[in-house]
Amino acid sequence: MKNNVTRFTCNGCGTCCKERLIPLTLQEAEEWLNRGGNVAVILEAFDTSVFPLPGHYNHSVQRAVDVASGEARIQVIAIFAGNALTQCPSLGEDNHCTIYEDRPLVCRIYPMEINPFLTLRPEEKVCPPEVWESGEVLWSDRVVDPVLEDQIQRSRQADRDDAKAKVSVCAALGMSVAAWKGNALAVYLTDRVQLQQAISLVRAGGDVLADVSWKVRVDDADLHTRLQGAGVELDLRAQTEYIFHSL
């Protein structure tokens, strides 16, 4: 059977640098902040019930931290993302990246997927159609470029290595409400200086996780009932500290 081949040539349109949040490693988040940019934090919670297949759970749990929530134990993932909701602050007037040699891993990897359970689908990307008509082969039955494959593996490893530190930073800032994975996103638009200070605290070895009880916010009556029955502490307040984005 003939493999599907996906080709790609970036035309420098800059669309992928606008109107989005850009996932960052912890080190990349520090660099983003040091350049004067803002970093948002997305908090997701889950347990084994979220994933139908063990492999999916195992992938996510390696990026998560086991925490207390009410009478239950849940997993929490903290995603640090450069704020490019207007556009990336490093995007020049000519739509060229002004930090190209130092750009984040996710930018180097795009349009490939980092999640091993997602398949590259050109129709789901923001790139114009013509970029898929020629150029280097990105994908056949696997990632073709060894440099790109290495970058994907480094990104996955950073997710695992940074997991505890990122969740600890959130705890230090009092960000302890997560959305339920697949139901919604809890997005915190952080203060740049406070986030820098919290990262420095955690880097210095500050242990801030032990005394934090996490809460979950959901937007589904059945899910609310199930989590409440499992002993998960739910956040019922009108949210003011974070943006609750239903999926």
C-alpha positions as protocol buffer text, in pm:
chain_id: "A"
residue {
  index: 1
  type: MET
  ca { x: 0 y: 0 z: 0 }
}
residue {
  index: 2
  type: LYS
  ca { x: 138 y: 339 z: -97 }
}
residue {
  index: 3
  type: ASN
  ca { x: 208 y: 575 z: 190 }
}
residue {
  index: 4
  type: ASN
  ca { x: 58 y: 922 z: 198 }
}
residue {
  index: 5
  type: VAL
  ca { x: 331 y: 1182 z: 160 }
}
residue {
  index: 6
  type: THR
  ca { x: 296 y: 1534 z: 300 }
}
residue {
  index: 7
  type: ARG
  ca { x: 517 y: 1810 z: 161 }
}
residue {
  index: 8
  type: PHE
  ca { x: 554 y: 2159 z: 304 }
}
residue {
  index: 9
  type: THR
  ca { x: 729 y: 2485 z: 218 }
}
residue {
  index: 10
  type: CYS
  ca { x: 681 y: 2780 z: 455 }
}
residue {
  index: 11
  type: ASN
  ca { x: 601 y: 3098 z: 260 }
}
residue {
  index: 12
  type: GLY
  ca { x: 661 y: 3331 z: 555 }
}
residue {
  index: 13
  type: CYS
  ca { x: 302 y: 3457 z: 571 }
}
residue {
  index: 14
  type: GLY
  ca { x: 319 y: 3493 z: 952 }
}
residue {
  index: 15
  type: THR
  ca { x: -32 y: 3359 z: 1008 }
}
residue {
  index: 16
  type: CYS
  ca { x: 90 y: 3099 z: 1258 }
}
residue {
  index: 17
  type: CYS
  ca { x: 245 y: 3383 z: 1463 }
}
residue {
  index: 18
  type: LYS
  ca { x: -86 y: 3564 z: 1520 }
}
residue {
  index: 19
  type: GLU
  ca { x: -402 y: 3519 z: 1728 }
}
residue {
  index: 20
  type: ARG
  ca { x: -280 y: 3225 z: 1935 }
}
residue {
  index: 21
  type: LEU
  ca { x: -102 y: 3109 z: 2246 }
}
residue {
  index: 22
  type: ILE
  ca { x: 237 y: 2952 z: 2178 }
}
residue {
  index: 23
  type: PRO
  ca { x: 332 y: 2658 z: 2408 }
}
residue {
  index: 24
  type: LEU
  ca { x: 673 y: 2701 z: 2569 }
}
residue {
  index: 25
  type: THR
  ca { x: 917 y: 2500 z: 2775 }
}
residue {
  index: 26
  type: LEU
  ca { x: 998 y: 2650 z: 3114 }
}
residue {
  index: 27
  type: GLN
  ca { x: 1329 y: 2785 z: 2985 }
}
residue {
  index: 28
  type: GLU
  ca { x: 1158 y: 2930 z: 2678 }
}
residue {
  index: 29
  type: ALA
  ca { x: 897 y: 3093 z: 2902 }
}
residue {
  index: 30
  type: GLU
  ca { x: 1175 y: 3261 z: 3099 }
}
residue {
  index: 31
  type: GLU
  ca { x: 1334 y: 3384 z: 2777 }
}
residue {
  index: 32
  type: TRP
  ca { x: 997 y: 3509 z: 2650 }
}
residue {
  index: 33
  type: LEU
  ca { x: 943 y: 3702 z: 2974 }
}
residue {
  index: 34
  type: ASN
  ca { x: 1296 y: 3842 z: 2968 }
}
residue {
  index: 35
  type: ARG
  ca { x: 1232 y: 3982 z: 2620 }
}
residue {
  index: 36
  type: GLY
  ca { x: 933 y: 4171 z: 2762 }
}
residue {
  index: 37
  type: GLY
  ca { x: 657 y: 3939 z: 2642 }
}
residue {
  index: 38
  type: ASN
  ca { x: 366 y: 3803 z: 2843 }
}
residue {
  index: 39
  type: VAL
  ca { x: 304 y: 3436 z: 2920 }
}
residue {
  index: 40
  type: ALA
  ca { x: -37 y: 3279 z: 2978 }
}
residue {
  index: 41
  type: VAL
  ca { x: -89 y: 2963 z: 3180 }
}
residue {
  index: 42
  type: ILE
  ca { x: -341 y: 2692 z: 3090 }
}
residue {
  index: 43
  type: LEU
  ca { x: -437 y: 2445 z: 3362 }
}
residue {
  index: 44
  type: GLU
  ca { x: -593 y: 2107 z: 3282 }
}
residue {
  index: 45
  type: ALA
  ca { x: -695 y: 1830 z: 3522 }
}
residue {
  index: 46
  type: PHE
  ca { x: -776 y: 1467 z: 3446 }
}
residue {
  index: 47
  type: ASP
  ca { x: -787 y: 1111 z: 3575 }
}
residue {
  index: 48
  type: THR
  ca { x: -789 y: 770 z: 3409 }
}
residue {
  index: 49
  type: SER
  ca { x: -1152 y: 811 z: 3300 }
}
residue {
  index: 50
  type: VAL
  ca { x: -1060 y: 1080 z: 3045 }
}
residue {
  index: 51
  type: PHE
  ca { x: -865 y: 844 z: 2819 }
}
residue {
  index: 52
  type: PRO
  ca { x: -1014 y: 534 z: 2653 }
}
residue {
  index: 53
  type: LEU
  ca { x: -670 y: 385 z: 2580 }
}
residue {
  index: 54
  type: PRO
  ca { x: -387 y: 333 z: 2832 }
}
residue {
  index: 55
  type: GLY
  ca { x: -126 y: 477 z: 2597 }
}
residue {
  index: 56
  type: HIS
  ca { x: -303 y: 812 z: 2587 }
}
residue {
  index: 57
  type: TYR
  ca { x: -319 y: 827 z: 2965 }
}
residue {
  index: 58
  type: ASN
  ca { x: 45 y: 728 z: 3000 }
}
residue {
  index: 59
  type: HIS
  ca { x: 150 y: 1004 z: 2760 }
}
residue {
  index: 60
  type: SER
  ca { x: -43 y: 1270 z: 2953 }
}
residue {
  index: 61
  type: VAL
  ca { x: 41 y: 1151 z: 3303 }
}
residue {
  index: 62
  type: GLN
  ca { x: 413 y: 1192 z: 3230 }
}
residue {
  index: 63
  type: ARG
  ca { x: 343 y: 1562 z: 3166 }
}
residue {
  index: 64
  type: ALA
  ca { x: 135 y: 1599 z: 3482 }
}
residue {
  index: 65
  type: VAL
  ca { x: 163 y: 1619 z: 3860 }
}
residue {
  index: 66
  type: ASP
  ca { x: -43 y: 1413 z: 4103 }
}
residue {
  index: 67
  type: VAL
  ca { x: -223 y: 1654 z: 4340 }
}
residue {
  index: 68
  type: ALA
  ca { x: -494 y: 1655 z: 4606 }
}
residue {
  index: 69
  type: SER
  ca { x: -841 y: 1785 z: 4523 }
}
residue {
  index: 70
  type: GLY
  ca { x: -1091 y: 1749 z: 4804 }
}
residue {
  index: 71
  type: GLU
  ca { x: -1099 y: 1379 z: 4891 }
}
residue {
  index: 72
  type: ALA
  ca { x: -958 y: 1273 z: 4554 }
}
residue {
  index: 73
  type: ARG
  ca { x: -625 y: 1259 z: 4373 }
}
residue {
  index: 74
  type: ILE
  ca { x: -613 y: 1407 z: 4025 }
}
residue {
  index: 75
  type: GLN
  ca { x: -349 y: 1485 z: 3764 }
}
residue {
  index: 76
  type: VAL
  ca { x: -278 y: 1847 z: 3670 }
}
residue {
  index: 77
  type: ILE
  ca { x: -92 y: 1976 z: 3365 }
}
residue {
  index: 78
  type: ALA
  ca { x: 32 y: 2336 z: 3344 }
}
residue {
  index: 79
  type: ILE
  ca { x: 95 y: 2468 z: 2994 }
}
residue {
  index: 80
  type: PHE
  ca { x: 299 y: 2789 z: 2973 }
}
residue {
  index: 81
  type: ALA
  ca { x: 220 y: 2972 z: 2649 }
}
residue {
  index: 82
  type: GLY
  ca { x: 358 y: 3288 z: 2498 }
}
residue {
  index: 83
  type: ASN
  ca { x: 82 y: 3543 z: 2451 }
}
residue {
  index: 84
  type: ALA
  ca { x: 46 y: 3608 z: 2079 }
}
residue {
  index: 85
  type: LEU
  ca { x: -328 y: 3673 z: 2089 }
}
residue {
  index: 86
  type: THR
  ca { x: -267 y: 3980 z: 1874 }
}
residue {
  index: 87
  type: GLN
  ca { x: 61 y: 3863 z: 1729 }
}
residue {
  index: 88
  type: CYS
  ca { x: 393 y: 3732 z: 1852 }
}
residue {
  index: 89
  type: PRO
  ca { x: 597 y: 4023 z: 1993 }
}
residue {
  index: 90
  type: SER
  ca { x: 898 y: 3893 z: 1799 }
}
residue {
  index: 91
  type: LEU
  ca { x: 721 y: 3909 z: 1462 }
}
residue {
  index: 92
  type: GLY
  ca { x: 873 y: 4186 z: 1251 }
}
residue {
  index: 93
  type: GLU
  ca { x: 687 y: 4427 z: 1023 }
}
residue {
  index: 94
  type: ASP
  ca { x: 784 y: 4212 z: 724 }
}
residue {
  index: 95
  type: ASN
  ca { x: 629 y: 3905 z: 891 }
}
residue {
  index: 96
  type: HIS
  ca { x: 975 y: 3764 z: 956 }
}
residue {
  index: 97
  type: CYS
  ca { x: 1078 y: 3627 z: 1295 }
}
residue {
  index: 98
  type: THR
  ca { x: 1324 y: 3857 z: 1474 }
}
residue {
  index: 99
  type: ILE
  ca { x: 1442 y: 3574 z: 1704 }
}
residue {
  index: 100
  type: TYR
  ca { x: 1458 y: 3308 z: 1435 }
}
residue {
  index: 101
  type: GLU
  ca { x: 1776 y: 3142 z: 1564 }
}
residue {
  index: 102
  type: ASP
  ca { x: 1633 y: 3136 z: 1918 }
}
residue {
  index: 103
  type: ARG
  ca { x: 1268 y: 3063 z: 1838 }
}
residue {
  index: 104
  type: PRO
  ca { x: 1080 y: 2814 z: 2058 }
}
residue {
  index: 105
  type: LEU
  ca { x: 1077 y: 2443 z: 1979 }
}
residue {
  index: 106
  type: VAL
  ca { x: 707 y: 2446 z: 1891 }
}
residue {
  index: 107
  type: CYS
  ca { x: 780 y: 2707 z: 1621 }
}
residue {
  index: 108
  type: ARG
  ca { x: 1060 y: 2494 z: 1479 }
}
residue {
  index: 109
  type: ILE
  ca { x: 833 y: 2189 z: 1475 }
}
residue {
  index: 110
  type: TYR
  ca { x: 523 y: 2352 z: 1322 }
}
residue {
  index: 111
  type: PRO
  ca { x: 322 y: 2235 z: 1131 }
}
residue {
  index: 112
  type: MET
  ca { x: 407 y: 1887 z: 1265 }
}
residue {
  index: 113
  type: GLU
  ca { x: 226 y: 1755 z: 1570 }
}
residue {
  index: 114
  type: ILE
  ca { x: 402 y: 1703 z: 1903 }
}
residue {
  index: 115
  type: ASN
  ca { x: 132 y: 1479 z: 2049 }
}
residue {
  index: 116
  type: PRO
  ca { x: 216 y: 1125 z: 1929 }
}
residue {
  index: 117
  type: PHE
  ca { x: -154 y: 1043 z: 1895 }
}
residue {
  index: 118
  type: LEU
  ca { x: -230 y: 1326 z: 1653 }
}
residue {
  index: 119
  type: THR
  ca { x: -176 y: 1291 z: 1280 }
}
residue {
  index: 120
  type: LEU
  ca { x: -69 y: 1587 z: 1068 }
}
residue {
  index: 121
  type: ARG
  ca { x: -376 y: 1713 z: 882 }
}
residue {
  index: 122
  type: PRO
  ca { x: -298 y: 2005 z: 648 }
}
residue {
  index: 123
  type: GLU
  ca { x: -665 y: 2106 z: 631 }
}
residue {
  index: 124
  type: GLU
  ca { x: -660 y: 2178 z: 1006 }
}
residue {
  index: 125
  type: LYS
  ca { x: -360 y: 2412 z: 987 }
}
residue {
  index: 126
  type: VAL
  ca { x: -374 y: 2789 z: 933 }
}
residue {
  index: 127
  type: CYS
  ca { x: -122 y: 2777 z: 647 }
}
residue {
  index: 128
  type: PRO
  ca { x: -245 y: 2869 z: 295 }
}
residue {
  index: 129
  type: PRO
  ca { x: -308 y: 2579 z: 53 }
}
residue {
  index: 130
  type: GLU
  ca { x: -10 y: 2649 z: -172 }
}
residue {
  index: 131
  type: VAL
  ca { x: 248 y: 2564 z: 97 }
}
residue {
  index: 132
  type: TRP
  ca { x: 144 y: 2199 z: 81 }
}
residue {
  index: 133
  type: GLU
  ca { x: 196 y: 2165 z: -294 }
}
residue {
  index: 134
  type: SER
  ca { x: 576 y: 2131 z: -299 }
}
residue {
  index: 135
  type: GLY
  ca { x: 886 y: 2137 z: -82 }
}
residue {
  index: 136
  type: GLU
  ca { x: 1050 y: 1895 z: 156 }
}
residue {
  index: 137
  type: VAL
  ca { x: 869 y: 1578 z: 261 }
}
residue {
  index: 138
  type: LEU
  ca { x: 755 y: 1619 z: 623 }
}
residue {
  index: 139
  type: TRP
  ca { x: 567 y: 1295 z: 667 }
}
residue {
  index: 140
  type: SER
  ca { x: 510 y: 963 z: 494 }
}
residue {
  index: 141
  type: ASP
  ca { x: 446 y: 688 z: 747 }
}
residue {
  index: 142
  type: ARG
  ca { x: 669 y: 870 z: 997 }
}
residue {
  index: 143
  type: VAL
  ca { x: 857 y: 1197 z: 1046 }
}
residue {
  index: 144
  type: VAL
  ca { x: 1115 y: 1200 z: 766 }
}
residue {
  index: 145
  type: ASP
  ca { x: 1360 y: 1472 z: 876 }
}
residue {
  index: 146
  type: PRO
  ca { x: 1587 y: 1347 z: 1160 }
}
residue {
  index: 147
  type: VAL
  ca { x: 1641 y: 1704 z: 1286 }
}
residue {
  index: 148
  type: LEU
  ca { x: 1266 y: 1758 z: 1307 }
}
residue {
  index: 149
  type: GLU
  ca { x: 1220 y: 1423 z: 1482 }
}
residue {
  index: 150
  type: ASP
  ca { x: 1486 y: 1522 z: 1736 }
}
residue {
  index: 151
  type: GLN
  ca { x: 1307 y: 1852 z: 1802 }
}
residue {
  index: 152
  type: ILE
  ca { x: 977 y: 1671 z: 1858 }
}
residue {
  index: 153
  type: GLN
  ca { x: 1142 y: 1433 z: 2104 }
}
residue {
  index: 154
  type: ARG
  ca { x: 1311 y: 1724 z: 2285 }
}
residue {
  index: 155
  type: SER
  ca { x: 976 y: 1901 z: 2316 }
}
residue {
  index: 156
  type: ARG
  ca { x: 810 y: 1591 z: 2462 }
}
residue {
  index: 157
  type: GLN
  ca { x: 1098 y: 1541 z: 2704 }
}
residue {
  index: 158
  type: ALA
  ca { x: 1080 y: 1905 z: 2816 }
}
residue {
  index: 159
  type: ASP
  ca { x: 710 y: 1858 z: 2890 }
}
residue {
  index: 160
  type: ARG
  ca { x: 800 y: 1570 z: 3118 }
}
residue {
  index: 161
  type: ASP
  ca { x: 1100 y: 1739 z: 3278 }
}
residue {
  index: 162
  type: ASP
  ca { x: 918 y: 2069 z: 3341 }
}
residue {
  index: 163
  type: ALA
  ca { x: 591 y: 1926 z: 3471 }
}
residue {
  index: 164
  type: LYS
  ca { x: 649 y: 1960 z: 3845 }
}
residue {
  index: 165
  type: ALA
  ca { x: 822 y: 2297 z: 3821 }
}
residue {
  index: 166
  type: LYS
  ca { x: 542 y: 2446 z: 3611 }
}
residue {
  index: 167
  type: VAL
  ca { x: 268 y: 2325 z: 3847 }
}
residue {
  index: 168
  type: SER
  ca { x: 475 y: 2451 z: 4141 }
}
residue {
  index: 169
  type: VAL
  ca { x: 497 y: 2795 z: 3981 }
}
residue {
  index: 170
  type: CYS
  ca { x: 119 y: 2798 z: 3950 }
}
residue {
  index: 171
  type: ALA
  ca { x: 81 y: 2703 z: 4316 }
}
residue {
  index: 172
  type: ALA
  ca { x: 321 y: 2980 z: 4417 }
}
residue {
  index: 173
  type: LEU
  ca { x: 100 y: 3230 z: 4234 }
}
residue {
  index: 174
  type: GLY
  ca { x: -222 y: 3096 z: 4387 }
}
residue {
  index: 175
  type: MET
  ca { x: -343 y: 2952 z: 4057 }
}
residue {
  index: 176
  type: SER
  ca { x: -506 y: 2633 z: 4179 }
}
residue {
  index: 177
  type: VAL
  ca { x: -821 y: 2592 z: 3969 }
}
residue {
  index: 178
  type: ALA
  ca { x: -796 y: 2373 z: 3660 }
}
residue {
  index: 179
  type: ALA
  ca { x: -1047 y: 2289 z: 3390 }
}
residue {
  index: 180
  type: TRP
  ca { x: -1126 y: 1924 z: 3316 }
}
residue {
  index: 181
  type: LYS
  ca { x: -935 y: 1794 z: 3016 }
}
residue {
  index: 182
  type: GLY
  ca { x: -1158 y: 1771 z: 2710 }
}
residue {
  index: 183
  type: ASN
  ca { x: -1433 y: 1980 z: 2869 }
}
residue {
  index: 184
  type: ALA
  ca { x: -1276 y: 2325 z: 2892 }
}
residue {
  index: 185
  type: LEU
  ca { x: -958 y: 2527 z: 2942 }
}
residue {
  index: 186
  type: ALA
  ca { x: -872 y: 2744 z: 3242 }
}
residue {
  index: 187
  type: VAL
  ca { x: -652 y: 3024 z: 3106 }
}
residue {
  index: 188
  type: TYR
  ca { x: -464 y: 3259 z: 3336 }
}
residue {
  index: 189
  type: LEU
  ca { x: -325 y: 3584 z: 3192 }
}
residue {
  index: 190
  type: THR
  ca { x: -37 y: 3630 z: 3432 }
}
residue {
  index: 191
  type: ASP
  ca { x: 152 y: 3936 z: 3551 }
}
residue {
  index: 192
  type: ARG
  ca { x: 494 y: 3921 z: 3388 }
}
residue {
  index: 193
  type: VAL
  ca { x: 700 y: 4027 z: 3690 }
}
residue {
  index: 194
  type: GLN
  ca { x: 509 y: 3805 z: 3933 }
}
residue {
  index: 195
  type: LEU
  ca { x: 554 y: 3506 z: 3703 }
}
residue {
  index: 196
  type: GLN
  ca { x: 927 y: 3573 z: 3677 }
}
residue {
  index: 197
  type: GLN
  ca { x: 951 y: 3588 z: 4056 }
}
residue {
  index: 198
  type: ALA
  ca { x: 757 y: 3264 z: 4099 }
}
residue {
  index: 199
  type: ILE
  ca { x: 979 y: 3085 z: 3848 }
}
residue {
  index: 200
  type: SER
  ca { x: 1287 y: 3210 z: 4034 }
}
residue {
  index: 201
  type: LEU
  ca { x: 1140 y: 3084 z: 4363 }
}
residue {
  index: 202
  type: VAL
  ca { x: 1080 y: 2738 z: 4222 }
}
residue {
  index: 203
  type: ARG
  ca { x: 1418 y: 2730 z: 4049 }
}
residue {
  index: 204
  type: ALA
  ca { x: 1575 y: 2803 z: 4389 }
}
residue {
  index: 205
  type: GLY
  ca { x: 1411 y: 2494 z: 4534 }
}
residue {
  index: 206
  type: GLY
  ca { x: 1102 y: 2643 z: 4693 }
}
residue {
  index: 207
  type: ASP
  ca { x: 848 y: 2369 z: 4779 }
}
residue {
  index: 208
  type: VAL
  ca { x: 503 y: 2521 z: 4740 }
}
residue {
  index: 209
  type: LEU
  ca { x: 294 y: 2220 z: 4638 }
}
residue {
  index: 210
  type: ALA
  ca { x: 240 y: 2045 z: 4969 }
}
residue {
  index: 211
  type: ASP
  ca { x: -19 y: 2282 z: 5117 }
}
residue {
  index: 212
  type: VAL
  ca { x: -226 y: 2342 z: 4803 }
}
residue {
  index: 213
  type: SER
  ca { x: -568 y: 2185 z: 4753 }
}
residue {
  index: 214
  type: TRP
  ca { x: -670 y: 2199 z: 4390 }
}
residue {
  index: 215
  type: LYS
  ca { x: -1014 y: 2266 z: 4250 }
}
residue {
  index: 216
  type: VAL
  ca { x: -1171 y: 2180 z: 3917 }
}
residue {
  index: 217
  type: ARG
  ca { x: -1420 y: 2382 z: 3715 }
}
residue {
  index: 218
  type: VAL
  ca { x: -1645 y: 2206 z: 3466 }
}
residue {
  index: 219
  type: ASP
  ca { x: -1917 y: 2308 z: 3223 }
}
residue {
  index: 220
  type: ASP
  ca { x: -2124 y: 1992 z: 3208 }
}
residue {
  index: 221
  type: ALA
  ca { x: -2392 y: 1878 z: 3454 }
}
residue {
  index: 222
  type: ASP
  ca { x: -2316 y: 1506 z: 3423 }
}
residue {
  index: 223
  type: LEU
  ca { x: -1942 y: 1563 z: 3461 }
}
residue {
  index: 224
  type: HIS
  ca { x: -2007 y: 1790 z: 3759 }
}
residue {
  index: 225
  type: THR
  ca { x: -2209 y: 1515 z: 3928 }
}
residue {
  index: 226
  type: ARG
  ca { x: -1950 y: 1246 z: 3851 }
}
residue {
  index: 227
  type: LEU
  ca { x: -1654 y: 1445 z: 3980 }
}
residue {
  index: 228
  type: GLN
  ca { x: -1842 y: 1558 z: 4288 }
}
residue {
  index: 229
  type: GLY
  ca { x: -1930 y: 1195 z: 4359 }
}
residue {
  index: 230
  type: ALA
  ca { x: -1564 y: 1101 z: 4326 }
}
residue {
  index: 231
  type: GLY
  ca { x: -1471 y: 1356 z: 4593 }
}
residue {
  index: 232
  type: VAL
  ca { x: -1312 y: 1612 z: 4361 }
}
residue {
  index: 233
  type: GLU
  ca { x: -1339 y: 1967 z: 4494 }
}
residue {
  index: 234
  type: LEU
  ca { x: -1520 y: 2184 z: 4240 }
}
residue {
  index: 235
  type: ASP
  ca { x: -1485 y: 2558 z: 4191 }
}
residue {
  index: 236
  type: LEU
  ca { x: -1834 y: 2707 z: 4201 }
}
residue {
  index: 237
  type: ARG
  ca { x: -1739 y: 3074 z: 4222 }
}
residue {
  index: 238
  type: ALA
  ca { x: -1782 y: 3327 z: 3946 }
}
residue {
  index: 239
  type: GLN
  ca { x: -1440 y: 3310 z: 3785 }
}
residue {
  index: 240
  type: THR
  ca { x: -1243 y: 3635 z: 3797 }
}
residue {
  index: 241
  type: GLU
  ca { x: -885 y: 3508 z: 3813 }
}
residue {
  index: 242
  type: TYR
  ca { x: -894 y: 3305 z: 3494 }
}
residue {
  index: 243
  type: ILE
  ca { x: -1076 y: 3270 z: 3164 }
}
residue {
  index: 244
  type: PHE
  ca { x: -1292 y: 2959 z: 3147 }
}
residue {
  index: 245
  type: HIS
  ca { x: -1310 y: 2853 z: 2784 }
}
residue {
  index: 246
  type: SER
  ca { x: -1555 y: 2570 z: 2713 }
}
residue {
  index: 247
  type: LEU
  ca { x: -1458 y: 2323 z: 2440 }
}
